[in-house]
Every structure is written in C-alpha cells, then in structure tokens.
Amino acid sequence: MSKPAWHPTASLQALKARAELYQQIRQFFASRNVLEVDTPTLSHGTVTDVHLDAFSCEFNHSSSGKPETLYLQTSPEFALKRLLSAYKTCIYQLGKAYRHEGQGRWHNPEFTMLEWYRVGFDHHTLMQEVSDLFKAVLDVPDTETLSYQQVFLQYLSLDPLTAKTAEIAAVFNRCNIDLSDDYPIDRDGMLQLLFSYEIEPKIGQQMPCFIYGYPASQAALAQLNEQDPRTADRFEVYYKGAELANGFHELQNAEEQRKRFEQDNRLRNTFRLPSKPIDEHFLAALESGLPACAGVALGVDRLLMIKLDAQHIEDVLAFPVARA
C-alpha cells in the first residue's frame, strides 16, 4: 500500500540513522580539530561549470533599491574558501546544497553535502583522510586508489591523456551511448560519458575506489600536477554504484581561476547555454591569499544510502522534491 502524499518517504529508522551519521561526522572532525562553520546558501555569484546548473530567485528588497538575482549554491565551496583566505584554519560544513537537475535514484535537487578543507594537505593526504572517514562511518576495511589513465587503459584500451578526439569518438560510438540529437558533446564530454557508462559500474564494488589524475581540461578548481601537467590534482570516489566525493588540491591563483571561469562561460555560449555571473568576492579572496590546502565535497544522502543498503535516495529523505 502506497503512503499518502503528506507522509515522509524515509522510515523512522532511516531518520535515526541520519542523526547518528551526523553525530559520527562531527565527532570525526572534532577529534581532528577541524572547525565546523556555516555559510549562506544564497549568493550573488554561482558556478560557471557547463555541467552544473543552479537555482535562481529574485530578491526585491536589496539595499541597492533594485531587484537582484540570487543563486542557491551548488556547494559551499566559494564561501568556505573566503573563510579560509581570511582565517587560514581547517574548516568543514555539513548542510544543504542545491542543483537544478532531474531527480533520480542517487539525486534530489536539494541534498545534504559535507565539504571540508585541510590547510597544508595535498590531494593524496586528503584521500587518506576521506578513507579514514569511510572506515569510521561505513566500517569498510580498506579502500583502493587508481589513476584516471589507468582505468581507461584497463577497461577501454584507451589512453585519455594522449588519444586524439577521433580515437575517443570511435570508442564512444562503439559503446552505443544513446544521446538526444541536441545534446552538446566535446572531447571531455565523451570522456566523461565513457567513464560514467563503461567504467563507473565496474569500479568500487567491493570497497571505495579513489580515481585521481583527471585530465587538465577537467581541472575545475584544482591545481595542475607538477610532475605531469597533462593532469590535474583532483580525485573522485566511487562505491557501490555511487559517486560519493570530489576533491582537489586547491588552485590558489586568482588570475588562473578567472581565466577558467571565463573559459567555462565561452563554452556555455558554444553550447547555447546562458553565461553565469562570476563570484567576484571569491576571486578577491583568492587574490588576498588562499593558504595551500586540499578540499573535498561529499554527498551525505548517498553515504547514508550505502550505510543502510537503501535502493533509492527517497528512502533516506524525509520529503524528496515531489513531496516537498
């Protein structure tokens, strides 16, 4: 018998498990002297990433006397880095984030994100801390770490760092990935879809799997690797079919970051998507001096799904978007 529309989709046991998980996370960071902070979910700036879309709303009571467009944040990253630039201390936030995407098994447009930054860490040190967190809250015995290049060679016999666009397209077409006629696709888009459809289902089934060394063109907010500048100091984590976390050895150069944002907007225009306003407060904070650090964002609802062996995100949410 289906539940009435007013009723929560998560069981009381799932709500209790969520409360316990929050407590475990806070204890984990308290034991490591990482400060919990709170930042706004509404902002004047937003992400420029072609693959992310933010909710927007009109604010009609601005001190400027004019209506303003504000954005619900897809992650607290920009605000957290402003705090890092000001106070140079390790911080984390456990709270809501929003992405204007369709709901599905692993995603609700409003979701809970854990994001933290460790001063003095690089991405490899942070991967170890993420592994420690998994061992604490999921009771997994171990994790594995593989490079982006390694898994493409292993599963598709394709080197993503050297292959020409035509070679990638040939593998892409051979895999019969179904796209709508108006879906914008480029070299990175083909690589990302190949990873999603052909590699992701095969990794991280027995233990969490860290993938690092993404192509430099997918660097986002990460530094380029000093030993191999074809790659970025970025990692993602996969476990039991879910992408759980995305982390960076953080870019500190404000000028380079602005160039990447502007390149994102040019790419958006190419794909007939609207440009997004660049967060000038964030860039000013980088200019003032972001400390050397690494940071990671982790999907808490997905983590809870795995902890409870839940089959759908609605099983761990009180009220998903359809019932909100």
N, C-alpha and C positions, 0 to 999 in steps of 0.2 A: 504494500500500500504506500503510495507516494505521500510525502509530507506536504502540508498546506504551505502556501507561498510565504506566509509570515514566519514560518518556522526556520530555525538555523539548519544549515546543511551538515555542520560538524556535530559529532556526538559530544556529550559532556566529558567523556574520557579523553577525546581529542583536545578539548579546551584545557583540561587539566594538564595534558602532556605539553601543550604550548606554554603554559605558565611555568612548568618545570624546565623546559628548554630555555626560556628567557633567563630563569634563575641560574642555570648552568653556564650560560654565556656570560652573564655578569660576574659570576664567581671566577670564571676563567680569566677575564681581563683584570679583575680586581687583584688576583694573585700575581699578575704581571705588571701591576702599577700603570695600567692604561686607563686614561680618564674618559668617562662617559660624558658626552656632550649632546646638545640639542640644537639643531639649526632649522631655518624656515623651509617649508615645502613650497612656498610661493616665492617666485623670484622674477626680476625684470629680464634676466638673460636665461638662456637654455642651451641644450646641446645642439650642435650642428651636424652630428653624425647622420649620414644618409640612412642608416638602418634603424634609427630611433626617432620616435615622434612623441612630443609632449602635449599634454592637455593645456589649453589656454583658456583664460577667462578675462572679462573686462572689469577693471577696478574704476569705479566712477567717483571715488572720494579722495583722490590723490591730493597731496598738499600743493601740487602744481596747478590745480584747478582744472586740469584736462583729463579726460578718460585715458587710462593706461592699460595695455595688455600685460597681464602677468601669466606666468607659466608654472604649472605643477611640476616639481622636479622629478626627473627620471632617476636621479640618485643624489645624495647629499654631497657629492664629490667637490664641487666648486666651493661651497660654503665651508666644508671641512678643511680644504687647503687654505682658505683665507685665515681660519683659526691657526693652522699650522704655521703660516707665514708670520702671524702676529706673536705666537707664544712658544713655538719650537718644541712642543711636547707631544708625546704619543697620545692619540685620541681614538675613540670609536663612537659610532651612533647606531642605535637599534630603533628603527622607526619605519614609517610609511614612505613608499615611493610610488610613482605613477607612470605608466607607459600607455600611450594611445595605440593599443594593439588589440587584436581579437582575443577573446578568452579561449582557453583550451585546457588540456589535461594538466599542463605544467604552469599555466599563466592565468592570472587575473589582473585586469588593468590597474587595480590598487593592490599593492602587495607589501610585504614586510622585508626590509633589507637590513643586513648587518654590514657596515662598512668601517674599516679601521686603517690607520696609518701608523707606521713604526719608523721613528726617526733613527737613521743610521743603518737601517736594513736595506739589502738589495732584494731582488725578486726571489732568489734562491733561499735566502734566510726566511723570507715571508712564507714561501711554500712550506717550509718545515713547520712554521707556527700554525698554518692552516691545517696541516696534517695532525699536529698536536690537538687542535680543537676537535677535529673529527674523531680522534681516539677518545677524547673526553666525553663527547655528546652522542656519538654513534656506536662507540665501543668496537670500532674496526681495529684489527690487529696491525695493519700496515697500509701503506699507500705506494703507488708506483709513479715514476716520472719519465716521460718520453718527450722527444722533440717533435715539433710540427713536421719537420722534414722527414724524420724517422717514420712516422705513422703513414705519411703519404707514400713513401717508398714501399713500406711493408704491405699496405692494403691496396694500393692502386698502381704501383711501379711507376710513380710519377714524382719527379723532384720539383716541389712547388717554388723553390728558390731560383732554379735555372730554366725551367720549362718555358718555351715561347707560348704566347696566347693561343696560337693554333693547336699546339700539342695539348694544352689544357682543355680547349674546346672539343678536341677529338675524344678525350676521355669522358668529358661531360656528356657529349651526345651518345657515347656508347652506353652510358649508365641510364639513359632514357629518363632523365629527371623532367617531370612534367611541369611546364611553366605556362602561364597565360601569355597571350601574344604581346601584351603591353607591359610585361614585367621587365624593368630595366636591368641589364646584366653587363658586367665588365669582367676583367680578369680576376679581380678579387672576389667579385660576386660568384663567379664559377667555382673558385676555390672554396669559398665558404659553404656553398651548397653541396659540393662534393664531400666536404668534411661532415656536414650535417647528415647527409643521406647515406654515405658509403663508409664512413669511419666511425662517427659517433656511436652508432649502435653496437660496434664491435669492441669498444674500449670501456674500461671502468665497470665491468660487470661483477667482478669478484671483490674489488677494492677500489677506492677512489683513485682516479688517474689524473695526474697533472700533465698538461701539454704546455710546453714553453717554446720560445724561439719562433714566434709568429713572423711572417714577412714584414719588412719595414713599412710597406704600404698599408699595413693593418696596425700600425703602432698606436693610433689614437692618442692617449696621453702618456705613453711610455717613452723612455729613452731608447735610442738605438744602441745595439750591442757593440761594445768597443772592439771585441775580437772579430766579430762578423757583422759589419754594418748592414748586411742584407736582411738582418733580423732585428726584431725589437725585444726589449727586456719585458716581456708580457707573458702571462700564463693564464690558462683556464683550467677548471677542474670538472671532471665528469664522473658520475657514479650512478649505476643502475638506471641508465637512460636519461638522466637529468644533467644539464649544465648547471653546476652549483655556484661557481665563483669565477670572477675575472679580476686579475691583479696585475699591477705594473711596478717596475722600478721607475719612479715618477719623474717625468720631464720637469726640469727646473727653469728652462729658458723661455722667457715670456715672448720674445720675438719669434722663436720657432713655433711656439704654441699658437700665436696669432696666425702665422702662415698656414698651419694645419687647419684652423677653423675656417680661414678664407678659402682654402682648397676644398673643404667639405661643402661650403656654400656654392662654389663653382660647380662641383659635381652634382649638387642638388638641382641647380639650374639645368644642367645637361639632362637630368632625368625628369625634368619638368615638375620638380618639387619646389615649394617656396623656400627662400632663404630664411635662416633663423638669426635672431639678434645675438651677437657675441656678448658674453658676460664680461664687461669691462672691469667690474670690481675684482673678478677672478684674475684677470690679466695684470691688474695693478698689484695684486698680492704677490703674484709670481715675480713681478719686476722688483718688488721690495725685498725678495729673498725667501723662496721656499727652501726649507732645510732638506738635505739629502735624505730621502725616505722611500719606502715602498708602501703601497696601499692595495687593498682588495675589497671588493663588494661581493656579498654572498646572499643568495636567496633563502630566507629563513623558512618560508612556507614549503619550498621544495625540500629543504633539510628535514623539516618535520614530516613531510610525506614519506621520506625514506626511513626515518626513525620508526614510523608507525606502519610501514609497508602499505601505505594508502595508495589507491589506484588513480585518484583524481584530486586536484587541488581543492575542490569543493568539500572534500572530506575533512579538511583541516581548517577551513574558514568558517566563521560564524555565519556571515552573509556575503556570498560572492556577488559579483556585479548584477546578476539577474535578479537578485533578491534585496539588493541594497536600497 
